[in-house]
Amino acid sequence: MKKSKKRKNKKRIANNYLGMAVISMVVLLLLAGLAMQSQNLRNRIAYYDAQAAELEQQIQDEKERTEEIDNRKEYMQTDEYAAEVARDRLGLVKDNETVFEEEK
């Protein structure tokens, strides 16, 4: 009777070790999966950060372009611009100016 009890105990202990090994493997597999997902998320974050930086640059460029257009519009409303257009397109001059034309 003592031998059968010892055998049962040994089998239980072996089964316990086997169970612990299986549980350890499952835990390791889950950790590996989590590590892969974590790396995937890091890569996606880096991609989206790069996209956000690119979009921010585009926004900044568009703001600068808009400011240039606004400055041009303001300049076009000045007397200086009107005088420049009159000189270039209409050939008008001020009273005290002498016009020199190129021979063609």
MODELLER restraints for C-alpha pairs under 7 A, 6 or more apart:
rsr = mdl.restraints
at = mdl.atoms
rsr.add(forms.Gaussian(group=physical.xy_distance, feature=features.Distance(at['CA:75:A'], at['CA:81:A']), mean=6.42, stdev=0.5))
rsr.add(forms.Gaussian(group=physical.xy_distance, feature=features.Distance(at['CA:86:A'], at['CA:92:A']), mean=5.70, stdev=0.5))
rsr.add(forms.Gaussian(group=physical.xy_distance, feature=features.Distance(at['CA:87:A'], at['CA:93:A']), mean=6.20, stdev=0.5))
